[in-house]
Amino acid sequence: MALSNGVPKLGYVQGLNTMVALFLAQDLKDFEIYWFMKYLLVKKKLEELFVEGFPRVQLLNYQLEIYARNYLPDLIDHLDELGLKISYFTTQWFITMFTYDLEIPLVI
């Protein structure tokens, strides 16, 4: 809640809970997590991932799909056959900064 007040452009964002939980699991204190998250969101511009409509996430999904079509065409062809878009998987990755799907040592 304090973070959404500290970065008013965002409001409440579900994906941030997963990132904060990761830092809590590392025994960081509340104020350390607050300032680290604020640093990531404001100084490193991760807040752009969470604005309404998620335009930055849509751009990242598009860029990744183009990359995959060029370098992993078999994967994209297979997903197309299944009727799946790559964004089905990647949106959560981007919004949670991979903290939801990867093990803690890989994320840190």
C-alpha positions in Angstrom: 0.0 0.0 0.0 2.8 2.4 0.9 4.4 1.8 -2.5 1.3 2.7 -4.4 1.2 5.9 -2.4 4.9 6.6 -3.1 4.5 6.1 -6.8 1.0 7.6 -7.4 1.2 7.0 -11.2 0.8 3.3 -10.5 -1.8 2.8 -7.8 -2.2 -0.8 -6.9 -0.6 -3.5 -9.1 -1.0 -7.2 -8.5 2.4 -8.1 -10.1 4.3 -6.1 -7.5 3.2 -8.5 -4.7 5.3 -11.3 -6.2 8.4 -9.1 -6.3 7.9 -7.8 -2.8 7.5 -11.4 -1.6 10.8 -12.3 -3.1 12.5 -9.5 -1.1 10.7 -10.4 2.1 12.0 -14.0 1.7 15.5 -12.5 1.6 15.0 -11.0 5.1 15.0 -7.5 3.9 13.3 -5.0 6.1 10.1 -3.2 5.0 11.8 0.1 4.5 14.6 -1.5 2.5 12.1 -3.1 0.2 10.1 0.1 -0.1 13.1 2.1 -1.3 14.5 -0.6 -3.5 11.1 -1.0 -5.2 10.7 2.7 -5.6 14.2 2.8 -7.1 13.3 0.1 -9.6 10.0 1.7 -10.5 11.1 5.3 -10.8 14.8 5.5 -11.5 14.9 2.3 -13.6 11.5 3.2 -15.1 9.9 -0.2 -14.4 6.7 1.8 -13.6 6.3 1.9 -17.4 5.4 -1.8 -17.2 2.4 -1.1 -15.1 0.6 1.9 -16.5 -3.0 1.4 -17.6 -3.3 -0.8 -20.6 0.2 -2.1 -20.2 1.6 -0.5 -23.4 5.2 -1.3 -22.4 4.4 -4.9 -21.8 2.6 -5.1 -25.2 5.7 -3.7 -26.8 8.0 -6.2 -25.1 5.7 -9.0 -26.1 5.7 -7.8 -29.7 9.5 -7.5 -29.7 10.0 -10.9 -28.2 7.6 -12.5 -30.7 9.5 -10.9 -33.7 12.7 -12.1 -32.2 11.3 -15.6 -31.7 9.9 -15.7 -35.3 13.4 -14.9 -36.6 15.5 -17.1 -34.3 13.0 -19.8 -33.0 10.6 -20.2 -35.9 9.7 -23.8 -35.0 8.6 -22.7 -31.6 6.4 -20.0 -32.9 5.0 -22.3 -35.6 4.1 -24.8 -32.9 2.4 -22.2 -30.7 0.5 -20.9 -33.8 -0.7 -24.5 -34.5 -1.9 -24.7 -30.9 -3.6 -21.3 -31.2 -1.4 -19.7 -28.6 0.3 -16.3 -28.7 3.7 -16.0 -27.0 2.2 -13.2 -24.9 0.1 -15.9 -23.1 3.3 -16.9 -21.3 5.4 -13.7 -21.4 3.0 -11.1 -20.0 3.3 -12.6 -16.5 7.1 -12.9 -16.9 7.4 -9.2 -17.6 4.9 -8.0 -15.1 6.5 -10.0 -12.2 10.1 -9.5 -13.5 10.3 -13.3 -13.7 9.9 -13.7 -9.9 6.8 -15.8 -10.3 8.2 -18.5 -12.6 11.9 -18.7 -11.8 13.6 -19.9 -8.6 14.9 -17.2 -6.3 18.7 -17.7 -7.0 18.0 -17.1 -10.7 16.0 -13.9 -10.2 18.4 -12.4 -7.7 
